[in-house]
């Protein structure tokens, strides 16, 4: 997806060296965020970048920059809305948060939200499928139960270790 952003192009160029090798920018929006400068509240411009891996917030400041990274799988929630001053969005992940207001241009905002939602849903579906514990089939549970019983018989001296190994091989071949 090509990104055309006008004023945000410069910020996007400045953020590029902070992206991972091969990371693809899918959508970006520019906006303002509130910060403290020398103890006073200040408003600065920043860019939210949705890549194929994460959301990156980047802002240039005097003598440096601010960068916050939100991998899609770690984003616990995001809020977005619109007021008379324009769109706003906030991301929350693992105790971190970023809020950007007055997002421009509005046409890119919808594309940005779509990219973020799709990527978050995809990452959460992947995480859920990885956390699913495969259930053992009933025959496997029965074999395990029988092996434990046979082990007890062997340990009690009712059957020999050789008899145990023969029966164990027979039971395992059923799986």
N, C-alpha and C positions, 0 to 999 in steps of 0.2 A: 504494500500500500504506500503510495507516495504521500509525503507530508508537505503541504504548502501552508506556511504559517506567517509570512510577512515579518512583522516585528520580532517574532520569536525565533527566527532563523539564527540570529547571532547567538542567543542563549543556547540554542540546540547545538550549534557548532562548538561552543565552549564546553558543553557537557559531553560531547562525543568522546574525548580522550578518557572519560571516566566510565564508559560503557565497556563491557567485556568483549573480548575478541569474538567476532561473529554474531554479536547481539544485534537483532534487527529492530529498528524503530518502526512501530506500527501506527502510532498516533501520538499527537502532542498538542498541548494547549498552554497558552501563556496566561498568567494572572498575577495578582499581587498577594503578598503575604505580610503579616505583621511580625515585627521582630524588635528587639531592643538594640539600639545603637548608642553606645556611651551612656547607658542608663535611661535613655529616653525611648519612648515608643516611636517606631518608624515603619514605613510601608515601603517594600521593595518589590521589584518584578522578579518573577521566577517562572520556570517552565516545568510542567508535569509531562513526563515522557512515558508512554506505555510501550514497552518492548515485547519481544516474544518470551521474556523471562520474568519481568518485574515492572513495577512502576518506580520511576526515578524522579525525585524532585531536585532541581538544580537552580541555584540562584547565585549570581555574581555579587560580590561585595568588595568594598575597598580593601585591596591587598589580598584578596582570596576568594573563596566561594563557600557555599553551603550545599551539601549533598545528602540526601536521605534516600535509602533504597528500601523498597517494599516488595520482596519476592511474592508472586501471586499466591503461593501456597500458605504464606504467613499472614496475609491480610485477613483480619478477623471481621472487619466491616468497613464500609465507606458510606458516607452521607453526601448527597448532592441536592441542590435546589437552585431556585432562581428568585432574585429580588429585583427591584427597580434598577439596581446597580449592575446586574448581570448574574451569571451563574457562579456558584461556589461549590467546592468539593473538599471533603476531608477524608483521609485514609487513616486507619488504625491497625497496628500490627505489633504484637508482643510488647506492649507498653509504649510504643512510639506512635506519634501522630503528626500529621502535617495538614494544614488547612490553607487552601488557596482560594482567594476571592476574585471577583471581577474578571472571570476567565474570558479570553478573547481568542479567536473569533467564535461566535456562538455556533456556527456551522460545524466547526471541528469538535466542539464539545460533545455532541451526540455520537460522533464516530469514536471519540476517546472513551466514552462511557461503554459503548458496545464492545470495544476491544477489551476493556478491563473486566466487564462482566463475563464474557466468554472465557477469558484466560483464567479467572478465578474459579468459575464453574468447572473447567477442565482440570485444574490442579486439585480441587477438592474432590472431584470424582476419582481421580487417580489415587489420591491419598486414602480415600475410603476403600477402594478396591485392594490397596496394599495392606490395609489394616484388617481385612476380612480373613478370619482364620478358617481354613478349609476344614470341614467336618469329616471325621473319619467314617468310613462306611461301616455298617454293622458287621460284615464278615471280618474286617480288620480288627474291630474291637473284640470279637469272639476269639480270634487267633491270639491276640495279646493276652486275653484272660486265660486261655488254655496254656499258653507258655508260662505264665506266672504260676499256674497250678502245677504244671510239670516241674518247674524249678523248685517249688516247695517239696514235691515228692522226691526229687533228686537230693535236695539238701537234707531231707529226713532219712535218706538211705533206702527208700522204698524202691526206687529204680536206680540203675547205674548211670553214671555220666554218659556212657556210650548210648544207652537207650534214650536218654534225654536228647542227645544230639541228633539221633536218627528221627525221632518224633518231631523235633524242632524243624529240621529240614523239610519234613513232609508237610507240616502246617504252613511254613513260609511259602512253599511252592503253590499253595492255594490262593495266595494274594495276587 
